[in-house]
Amino acid sequence: MKLLRPISLLAGLLMTMTGATAQISLTPPAAQPPASPPAAKKEAPKPKAPAVAKKPAATPTPTPSAPLKPAVTTKPAATPAPSPSPTPAFEDPNVDIVYGAYQRGLYKTAFDLASTRAQYNGDPKAMTMLGELYANGLGIKRNYAKAAEWYQRAADAGDREAMFALAMMRLSGRGGATNRDQAVKLLASSAKLGNPKAAYNLALLYLDGNTLPQDVKRAAELLRVAADAGNPEAQYALATFYKEGNGVPKDLEKAVRLLQAASLADNVDAEVEYAIALFNGTGTPKNQPAAVALLRKAARQNSPVAQNRLAWLLIYGVGTPLDKVEGFKWHLVAKTAGKGDPKLDELLAELSPEDRAKAEAAARKWTGTIGGAASK
């Protein structure tokens, strides 16, 4: 089942170069506003976008051996909004035939088996499964009203996943009228039972300040609960809190440890931020090769910020062998995603016609004709 991810917390990363004693500075990417209300890509009340670190006026050519400026600090992450999408994870520690059928995509079988268990055994996990199937139209015609009914029955029986799913429906108005008070109570109950997704989404409501009074410290507490349970979105969000001292004491080392944990779970935004920390040695020993490797990974996961910053490092051979064709490929790919860079455009114009053609062909290969397969 899908993991809700109500926010997209991209931060701004700046490359700063200065004359003969030039320096390259990788700085955290600027947070971008989340999708819409409770959006787990995720969508209800829109959060406020954080301020983006201002870009220096000029970007002179760097020298590969130049030291790195400390990363520019970004402002606390935007307050993301919880997601309305009713897509709970049906978590049963005892794998059974119902969940097994669901995992294999045998939704009609899962529906039939869950219906029997719900009717004759009063099994709350089976009720939650029925809510999931109805909510997403899996093996049965989508019916939000029936999904809400089954989630409610399972929630009344104490199932934390059903509580979470029903809360998301109440926030979005699916399966009935919007009821934010009920949603908050359900999220709180689910979080109390140890559901990290519920703790994360409740934290977002405290950050948003619309459904609940804004309380950054309470939000940080809930994010810590979710982060400790392994939720990568919460780990990334809490890392930004520690980096800025927002709701918690400022602690760059804790921030980096959380970024590392989230990046290991393939959170792309965390990969970019952790790469920056490694590149600059902020809160962790400097390791430029590891930073470049993470930027490559994030670039291949279609992060325009990572693509742009990787382009700079490849073009100047900083922390990695110089490769202008590959570097300009990533510049062009990032540009198609709206992450243009006038300075790199100027450098591209100076490239030999042969190398420019190679870079353009590689970029086209990535962005279009082969569906994003890596060319290198």
Residue, then its C-alpha position, 0 to 999 in steps of 0.5 A: m500500500k502506498l505511503l502518504r507523503p503530504i509534503s514536498l520539502l525541497a530546499g535551495l542549493l547554490m553554487t558560489m564561485t569567486g575569482a582567482t581564489a574562487q570557492i564552490s559552495l553547495t547550499p541546501p535546496a530551498a523548500q518549495p510549497p507542498a502540493s495542495p491540502p493535506a497532500a501526501k503528494k498530498e493536499a488540503p490547506k496549503p502551507k507557507a513556502p519557506a524563504v529561499a536563500k538568495k543567490p549571489a549576484a555573480t557566479p565566477t568560474p571556480t578552481p577545482s582545488a578551492p575550499l568550500k564555503p560553509a553551506v548557507t542555512t535555509k529557513p525552517a521547512a514549510t508547514p506541509a498539509p496533511s493528505p486527504s488520500p485514503t490509502p492506509a497500509f494494511e499492517d498485520p504482523n501475522v501474514d494471512i491469506v487475505y493480505g497475501a492475496y492483496q499483495r499479489g494483486l488478487y483484489k477480488t479474492a482479497f475482497d471475498l476473503a475479507s468479507t467472510r472474515a469481517q462478517y463471521n469473525g468480526d476481524p477489524k483487519a479484514m474490515t480495514m482491508l474492505g475499506e482499502l479496497y472500496a476506497n481505491g476501487l480494487g477488485i470492486k467498484r470504488n465507493y467512498a461511502k462504503a469505504a468510510e463505513w468499513y473504516q469506521r467499524a474497524a476504527d471502533a474495534g481499535d484498528r489504528e490503520a483504519m483510524f488513520a485512513l478514516a481521518m484522511m477521508r474526514l479531512s478531504g470530505r470523501g465518503g461524507a462531509t469534511n469533519r476536521d475535529q473528528a479527523v484530529k481525534l482519529l489521528a491522535s488515537s492512531a498516533k497513540l497506538g503507534n502509527p507513525k503516519a498518523a503522528y506525522n500527519l498530526a504534526l503537519l496539522y500543528l504546523d499548518g495552524n489552520t485545523l489546530p492552533q500552531d504549535v511548533k514544539r508539539a509538531a516536533e514531538l510528533l515528528r520525533v515519534a514518527a521519525d523514530a518509527g522509521n518514517p522517512e518524511a518525518q525524518y527529513a522534516l525533523a532534520t530541518f527543525y534541528k538544522e534551524g533550531n525550530g521547535v528543538p535545540k539547534d543540532l547539526e549533527k542530529a540533523v545530518r543523522l536524520l538526513q542520512a536515515a531518510s536518504l537510506a529510505d530513498n527520500v530524494d529531498a533528504e539525499v540532496e540535503y545529505a549530499i550537501a552536508l557531506f560535500n561541505g562537511t557540515g555536521t559530518p566529516k567532509n566526503q566529496p566523492a560520497a556527496v557526488a554519488l548521492l547527487r547522482k542517485a538523486a539526479r537519476q530519481n529526477s530531482p532537478v536540484a540534484q541534476n543542476r548541482l551535479a552538472w556544476l561538479l562534473i563540468y568543473g571536475v570537483g569531487t569527481p572526474l571532469d566530464k563536460v558532456e555528462g555535466f551539460k547533459w544534466h544541465l539540460v535535463a534539469k532545464t527541461a524540469g524548470k531548473g534553468d541556469p543562465k551561467l551554465d547556458e553561457l558555458l554550454a555556448e562555449l562548448s565545442p559543437e561536437d561535445r554540445a551535440k553529444a550532451e544534447a543527444a544524451a539529454r534527449k535520451w534521458t528525458g524522452t525517447i527511452g522513458g528516462a533510462a540512464s545514459k550513463 
